[in-house]
Amino acid sequence: MEEEDHQLLLLLVEDENICLPLPINVVSRYWNIELPMAEAIDSAKKYSDFNGSIIIEGIELAERHGLSCKIVHSSLNELKKIIDAGIPPIVILPGIPEITQHASVITGYNEDEKTILHYIQKGNQEGEQQEGAIPQEIFDREWSEEGKLMIIISPPDILSKISLENDSQNKSNRLCFESEKQNILQNYTEALSSLKESIELDSNNSTALHLYATMLNQQNSPECVSFYEQSFKINARSYLTFNGLGNFYLKTNEFEKAEKFYTKAIEINPDYAQAHNNIGIVYRELGKLDYAIECHETALKIIPDYAEAQNNLGIIHIENKELDKAIERFEKSIAADNNFIEAFNNLGSAHMELNNFDSSLENFQKALMIKPDYVEAHNNLGSLYM
């Protein structure tokens, strides 16, 4: 490590898999441990319909091959101490537009320039790994939005010598990552059980409280509200928590409350396209169609191929009796996501309004091919044959 800029030198690594996320592979290679990709590929078979990365699978793979791990809520000062100890930490940050969250390897910091250096998955012309510099103030603000979660992976003898500010949180935080894995596998009972245990171990774990609230929200349980509220009292910058609470109030038709919490999410993270899209739905329900259009278009500026936003604009065009514009939007939505059943159903409805019955039939049938028990498409087919 170069003392003058507190920078760690990491190898350029390109191999990754949903069960061996790049950050974990990079850190493992730093410790001269080459994790077997064949093992990761085999583990990934049970996640055939999932496109993201499963961090706990990568952690467990690293542990099976001699490394140890701790997951804690940390601080900027502690992050720097970990780097100065020669350990490259992994942090959880708000995602790039298409991804809600992402893990990033921190390779160093520069006190003079007040920047944090993170690993970039490409080399320079000489094939050497490069770092990206983030202004320290921006990094700290964005990191706080994810509760300042830090993952430390190192050989056991090195990890055992490190004193962490929140060492007791490790088990509680690990259960959060375990619950996400179980959720992806649709083992919802196990996922909830992991989160309950996580909260029992640390009642101030904002991540666990948020994830537990989210699962309750998915079950339409009003109990989710109190857990969301506990979460943002601990981490007032968790835009995902405010968005989740907005989602609950949208489902219960409490539109003013939904607007309040979506607005808060956007204030914290203006680039969170989902919140812009969601508040657009609220404005449509309140009859503020101009505001709704503006919100959905903002979401599309952030994620140009955002299928839900295109679909929602199409719905507004139908309400405005602009059927040709609606059809265009629904077609763009399907182009972005060809399994989006609502868009197929809406496209069929728009064609039915124009008496394009063959096109209506085709799109209703496509919706039912994706989801055979989709009630709305069945009802629309019934109307088509009347």
C-alpha positions as CSV (number, residue, x, y, z in Angstrom):
1,M,0.0,0.0,0.0
2,E,1.2,3.5,-0.9
3,E,1.2,5.5,2.4
4,E,0.9,8.9,0.8
5,D,-2.5,8.2,-0.7
6,H,-3.6,5.2,1.3
7,Q,-4.2,3.1,-1.9
8,L,-4.4,-0.7,-2.2
9,L,-3.4,-2.4,-5.4
10,L,-5.9,-5.0,-6.6
11,L,-5.7,-7.4,-9.6
12,L,-7.8,-6.8,-12.6
13,V,-10.6,-9.4,-12.4
14,E,-13.3,-9.9,-15.0
15,D,-14.9,-13.2,-14.0
16,E,-18.2,-13.1,-12.1
17,N,-21.4,-15.0,-11.6
18,I,-24.7,-14.4,-9.7
19,C,-23.2,-16.7,-7.0
20,L,-19.8,-15.2,-7.3
21,P,-20.3,-11.4,-7.5
22,L,-17.3,-9.5,-8.9
23,P,-16.5,-7.6,-5.6
24,I,-16.1,-10.9,-3.7
25,N,-14.0,-12.4,-6.5
26,V,-11.8,-9.3,-6.6
27,V,-11.2,-9.3,-2.8
28,S,-10.6,-13.1,-2.8
29,R,-8.0,-12.7,-5.5
30,Y,-6.4,-9.9,-3.5
31,W,-5.8,-12.5,-0.8
32,N,-4.4,-15.0,-3.4
33,I,-7.5,-17.2,-3.2
34,E,-8.9,-18.1,-6.6
35,L,-12.5,-19.1,-6.1
36,P,-13.7,-21.9,-8.4
37,M,-16.1,-20.6,-11.0
38,A,-17.4,-24.1,-11.6
39,E,-18.7,-24.2,-8.0
40,A,-20.4,-20.8,-8.4
41,I,-22.0,-21.9,-11.7
42,D,-23.3,-25.1,-10.0
43,S,-24.8,-23.0,-7.2
44,A,-26.4,-20.6,-9.7
45,K,-28.6,-23.4,-11.2
46,K,-31.2,-23.0,-8.5
47,Y,-31.5,-19.3,-9.4
48,S,-32.3,-19.8,-13.1
49,D,-34.9,-16.9,-13.2
50,F,-32.8,-14.4,-11.3
51,N,-30.7,-11.8,-13.0
52,G,-28.9,-10.0,-10.1
53,S,-26.2,-11.1,-7.8
54,I,-26.5,-13.0,-4.5
55,I,-23.9,-11.7,-2.1
56,I,-24.3,-14.3,0.6
57,E,-23.6,-17.1,-1.9
58,G,-20.3,-15.4,-2.8
59,I,-19.5,-14.9,0.9
60,E,-20.2,-18.6,1.6
61,L,-18.1,-19.6,-1.4
62,A,-15.2,-17.5,-0.1
63,E,-15.6,-19.0,3.4
64,R,-15.6,-22.6,2.0
65,H,-12.1,-21.8,0.6
66,G,-10.4,-20.4,3.7
67,L,-11.5,-16.8,4.0
68,S,-13.6,-15.2,6.8
69,C,-16.2,-12.5,6.7
70,K,-17.9,-9.9,8.8
71,I,-20.8,-7.6,7.9
72,V,-21.2,-4.4,9.9
73,H,-22.8,-1.0,9.9
74,S,-19.7,1.2,9.8
75,S,-18.4,4.8,9.5
76,L,-16.0,6.7,7.2
77,N,-13.3,6.8,9.8
78,E,-13.5,3.0,10.3
79,L,-13.5,2.5,6.6
80,K,-10.2,4.3,6.3
81,K,-8.7,2.3,9.2
82,I,-9.7,-0.9,7.5
83,I,-7.9,0.3,4.3
84,D,-4.8,1.4,6.2
85,A,-4.8,-2.1,7.7
86,G,-4.3,-3.4,4.2
87,I,-7.9,-4.8,3.8
88,P,-10.1,-3.8,0.8
89,P,-13.6,-3.4,2.2
90,I,-16.8,-3.9,0.2
91,V,-19.6,-1.4,0.7
92,I,-23.3,-1.4,-0.3
93,L,-24.2,1.8,-2.3
94,P,-27.4,3.0,-4.0
95,G,-27.6,1.4,-7.5
96,I,-27.0,2.7,-10.9
97,P,-30.4,3.5,-12.5
98,E,-31.4,0.0,-13.5
99,I,-30.2,-1.6,-10.2
100,T,-31.6,-0.8,-6.7
101,Q,-28.3,-1.4,-4.9
102,H,-24.8,-2.5,-5.8
103,A,-21.7,-3.7,-4.0
104,S,-18.4,-1.8,-4.6
105,V,-14.8,-2.6,-3.5
106,I,-13.1,0.4,-1.9
107,T,-9.4,0.5,-2.9
108,G,-8.3,3.6,-1.0
109,Y,-8.7,7.2,-0.2
110,N,-6.9,10.5,-0.7
111,E,-6.9,12.9,2.2
112,D,-5.6,15.8,0.3
113,E,-8.2,15.6,-2.4
114,K,-10.9,14.3,0.0
115,T,-11.8,11.4,-2.3
116,I,-12.7,7.7,-1.9
117,L,-11.3,5.3,-4.5
118,H,-13.3,2.4,-5.7
119,Y,-12.6,-0.5,-8.0
120,I,-13.5,-0.2,-11.7
121,Q,-14.0,-3.4,-13.8
122,K,-11.6,-2.4,-16.5
123,G,-7.9,-1.8,-16.9
124,N,-5.9,0.9,-18.6
125,Q,-3.9,0.3,-21.8
126,E,-1.3,-1.6,-19.9
127,G,-3.9,-3.9,-18.5
128,E,-3.6,-2.6,-14.9
129,Q,-6.6,-2.1,-12.7
130,Q,-8.0,1.4,-12.4
131,E,-9.8,3.2,-9.6
132,G,-12.6,5.7,-9.7
133,A,-12.5,8.7,-7.4
134,I,-15.7,9.8,-5.6
135,P,-15.7,13.0,-3.5
136,Q,-15.7,12.0,0.1
137,E,-18.8,14.0,1.0
138,I,-20.8,12.4,-1.8
139,F,-19.6,8.9,-1.0
140,D,-20.5,9.3,2.7
141,R,-23.9,10.7,1.9
142,E,-24.7,7.9,-0.6
143,W,-23.3,5.2,1.6
144,S,-25.5,6.4,4.5
145,E,-28.6,5.8,2.3
146,E,-27.8,2.1,2.6
147,G,-27.0,2.2,6.3
148,K,-23.3,2.3,5.8
149,L,-23.1,-1.4,5.4
150,M,-19.6,-2.8,5.0
151,I,-18.4,-6.3,4.2
152,I,-15.0,-7.4,5.3
153,I,-13.5,-10.5,3.7
154,S,-10.0,-11.6,4.7
155,P,-8.0,-14.6,6.1
156,P,-9.2,-15.6,9.5
157,D,-6.0,-14.6,11.3
158,I,-6.2,-11.1,10.0
159,L,-9.9,-10.6,10.6
160,S,-9.6,-11.8,14.2
161,K,-7.2,-9.0,15.0
162,I,-9.5,-6.2,13.8
163,S,-11.6,-4.4,16.4
164,L,-14.8,-3.1,14.8
165,E,-17.2,-0.4,16.1
166,N,-20.3,-2.5,15.6
167,D,-18.8,-6.0,15.7
168,S,-21.8,-7.4,17.6
169,Q,-24.0,-6.6,14.5
170,N,-22.3,-9.2,12.3
171,K,-24.8,-12.1,12.9
172,S,-27.8,-9.8,12.6
173,N,-26.5,-8.3,9.3
174,R,-25.6,-11.7,7.9
175,L,-29.2,-12.9,8.5
176,C,-30.4,-10.0,6.4
177,F,-28.3,-11.3,3.4
178,E,-29.5,-14.8,4.1
179,S,-33.1,-13.6,4.1
180,E,-32.6,-12.0,0.7
181,K,-31.4,-15.3,-0.7
182,Q,-34.4,-17.2,0.8
183,N,-36.7,-14.5,-0.7
184,I,-35.2,-15.0,-4.2
185,L,-35.8,-18.8,-3.8
186,Q,-39.4,-18.0,-2.7
187,N,-38.8,-19.6,0.7
188,Y,-40.8,-16.8,2.3
189,T,-41.3,-18.5,5.7
190,E,-37.5,-19.0,6.1
191,A,-36.8,-15.4,4.9
192,L,-39.2,-14.0,7.5
193,S,-37.7,-16.2,10.2
194,S,-34.2,-15.0,9.4
195,L,-35.4,-11.3,9.6
196,K,-37.2,-11.9,12.9
197,E,-34.0,-13.4,14.4
198,S,-32.0,-10.6,13.0
199,I,-34.2,-8.0,14.7
200,E,-34.2,-10.0,18.0
201,L,-30.4,-9.9,17.9
202,D,-30.3,-6.2,17.1
203,S,-33.5,-4.2,17.4
204,N,-31.7,-1.1,16.0
205,N,-30.7,-2.8,12.7
206,S,-32.3,-0.5,10.2
207,T,-31.6,-2.9,7.3
208,A,-33.4,-5.8,9.0
209,L,-36.4,-3.6,10.0
210,H,-36.7,-2.3,6.4
211,L,-36.5,-5.8,4.9
212,Y,-39.0,-7.2,7.4
213,A,-41.4,-4.3,6.6
214,T,-41.0,-4.9,2.9
215,M,-42.0,-8.6,3.3
216,L,-45.0,-7.6,5.4
217,N,-45.9,-5.1,2.8
218,Q,-45.8,-7.8,0.1
219,Q,-48.3,-9.6,2.2
220,N,-50.5,-6.5,2.4
221,S,-50.0,-6.5,6.2
222,P,-50.6,-3.1,7.9
223,E,-48.0,-4.1,10.4
224,C,-45.4,-3.1,7.9
225,V,-45.9,0.6,8.7
226,S,-44.5,0.4,12.2
227,F,-41.4,-1.5,11.0
228,Y,-40.8,1.1,8.2
229,E,-41.2,3.9,10.8
230,Q,-38.7,2.2,13.1
231,S,-36.3,1.8,10.2
232,F,-36.3,5.4,9.1
233,K,-36.0,6.7,12.7
234,I,-32.7,4.9,12.8
235,N,-31.6,5.7,9.2
236,A,-33.4,8.9,8.1
237,R,-31.6,8.7,4.7
238,S,-33.1,5.3,3.6
239,Y,-34.9,6.3,0.5
240,L,-35.9,2.7,-0.1
241,T,-37.8,2.7,3.3
242,F,-39.7,5.9,2.4
243,N,-40.5,4.4,-1.0
244,G,-41.7,1.2,0.6
245,L,-44.0,3.2,2.9
246,G,-45.3,5.1,-0.1
247,N,-46.0,1.8,-1.8
248,F,-48.2,0.6,1.1
249,Y,-50.2,3.8,1.2
250,L,-50.7,3.6,-2.6
251,K,-52.1,0.1,-2.2
252,T,-54.5,1.3,0.5
253,N,-55.6,4.3,-1.6
254,E,-54.2,6.8,0.9
255,F,-52.8,8.9,-1.8
256,E,-51.8,12.0,0.2
257,K,-49.7,9.9,2.5
258,A,-48.2,8.0,-0.5
259,E,-47.3,11.3,-2.1
260,K,-45.6,12.5,1.1
261,F,-43.3,9.4,1.4
262,Y,-42.5,9.2,-2.3
263,T,-41.5,12.9,-2.2
264,K,-39.2,12.2,0.7
265,A,-37.6,9.3,-1.2
266,I,-37.0,11.6,-4.2
267,E,-35.5,14.3,-2.0
268,I,-32.9,11.8,-0.7
269,N,-32.2,10.2,-4.0
270,P,-33.4,12.2,-7.0
271,D,-32.1,9.5,-9.4
272,Y,-34.4,6.8,-8.0
273,A,-36.6,6.3,-11.0
274,Q,-39.0,4.0,-9.2
275,A,-40.1,6.7,-6.8
276,H,-40.7,9.1,-9.7
277,N,-42.8,6.4,-11.4
278,N,-44.7,5.6,-8.3
279,I,-45.6,9.2,-7.4
280,G,-46.8,9.6,-11.0
281,I,-49.3,6.8,-10.3
282,V,-50.4,8.8,-7.2
283,Y,-50.9,12.0,-9.3
284,R,-52.9,10.0,-11.9
285,E,-55.2,8.7,-9.1
286,L,-55.6,12.3,-7.8
287,G,-56.5,13.5,-11.3
288,K,-53.4,15.5,-11.7
289,L,-52.5,14.1,-15.1
290,D,-50.0,16.8,-16.1
291,Y,-48.0,16.1,-13.0
292,A,-48.3,12.4,-13.5
293,I,-46.9,12.6,-17.1
294,E,-44.0,14.8,-15.9
295,C,-43.1,12.2,-13.2
296,H,-43.2,9.2,-15.6
297,E,-41.1,11.1,-18.2
298,T,-38.6,11.9,-15.5
299,A,-38.4,8.2,-14.6
300,L,-37.7,7.5,-18.3
301,K,-34.9,10.1,-18.4
302,I,-33.2,8.1,-15.7
303,I,-34.0,4.7,-17.2
304,P,-34.9,5.0,-20.9
305,D,-36.2,1.5,-21.2
306,Y,-38.3,1.6,-18.0
307,A,-41.3,-0.6,-19.0
308,E,-43.5,0.4,-16.1
309,A,-43.2,4.1,-16.8
310,Q,-44.0,3.6,-20.5
311,N,-47.1,1.5,-19.5
312,N,-48.2,4.2,-17.0
313,L,-48.0,6.9,-19.7
314,G,-50.1,4.7,-22.0
315,I,-52.8,4.4,-19.3
316,I,-52.9,8.2,-19.1
317,H,-53.2,8.5,-22.8
318,I,-56.2,6.1,-22.7
319,E,-57.8,8.3,-20.0
320,N,-57.2,11.3,-22.3
321,K,-58.7,9.3,-25.3
322,E,-55.4,9.5,-27.1
323,L,-55.5,5.8,-28.2
324,D,-52.8,6.0,-30.9
325,K,-50.4,7.5,-28.4
326,A,-51.4,4.9,-25.8
327,I,-50.7,2.1,-28.3
328,E,-47.2,3.5,-29.0
329,R,-46.4,3.6,-25.2
330,F,-47.6,0.1,-24.6
331,E,-45.6,-1.2,-27.5
332,K,-42.5,0.6,-26.1
333,S,-43.2,-1.0,-22.7
334,I,-43.4,-4.5,-24.3
335,A,-40.2,-3.8,-26.2
336,A,-38.5,-3.1,-22.9
337,D,-40.0,-6.1,-21.2
338,N,-41.6,-8.8,-23.4
339,N,-43.1,-10.5,-20.3
340,F,-45.0,-7.5,-19.0
341,I,-48.5,-8.9,-18.9
342,E,-50.2,-5.6,-17.9
343,A,-48.8,-3.9,-21.0
344,F,-50.0,-6.7,-23.3
345,N,-53.5,-6.5,-21.7
346,N,-53.5,-2.7,-21.9
347,L,-52.4,-2.9,-25.6
348,G,-55.3,-5.3,-26.2
349,S,-57.7,-2.9,-24.5
350,A,-56.5,0.0,-26.6
351,H,-56.9,-1.9,-29.8
352,M,-60.4,-3.0,-28.7
353,E,-61.4,0.6,-28.3
354,L,-60.4,1.2,-31.9
355,N,-62.3,-1.9,-33.0
356,N,-59.0,-3.6,-34.0
357,F,-60.3,-6.9,-32.7
358,D,-57.6,-9.2,-34.2
359,S,-54.9,-7.1,-32.5
360,S,-56.9,-7.2,-29.3
361,L,-57.2,-10.9,-29.4
362,E,-53.5,-11.4,-30.1
363,N,-52.4,-9.3,-27.1
364,F,-54.9,-10.7,-24.7
365,Q,-53.7,-14.2,-25.6
366,K,-50.1,-13.2,-25.2
367,A,-50.9,-11.9,-21.7
368,L,-52.5,-15.3,-20.9
369,M,-49.6,-17.2,-22.4
370,I,-47.4,-15.5,-19.8
371,K,-49.9,-15.9,-16.9
372,P,-52.8,-18.3,-17.7
373,D,-54.8,-17.2,-14.6
374,Y,-54.6,-13.5,-15.4
375,V,-58.2,-12.5,-14.6
376,E,-58.2,-9.1,-16.4
377,A,-57.2,-10.7,-19.7
378,H,-59.8,-13.4,-19.3
379,N,-62.5,-10.7,-18.7
380,N,-61.3,-8.7,-21.6
381,L,-61.4,-11.8,-23.9
382,G,-65.0,-12.3,-22.7
383,S,-65.9,-8.8,-23.6
384,L,-64.3,-9.3,-27.0
385,Y,-66.5,-12.2,-27.8
386,M,-69.8,-10.6,-26.6
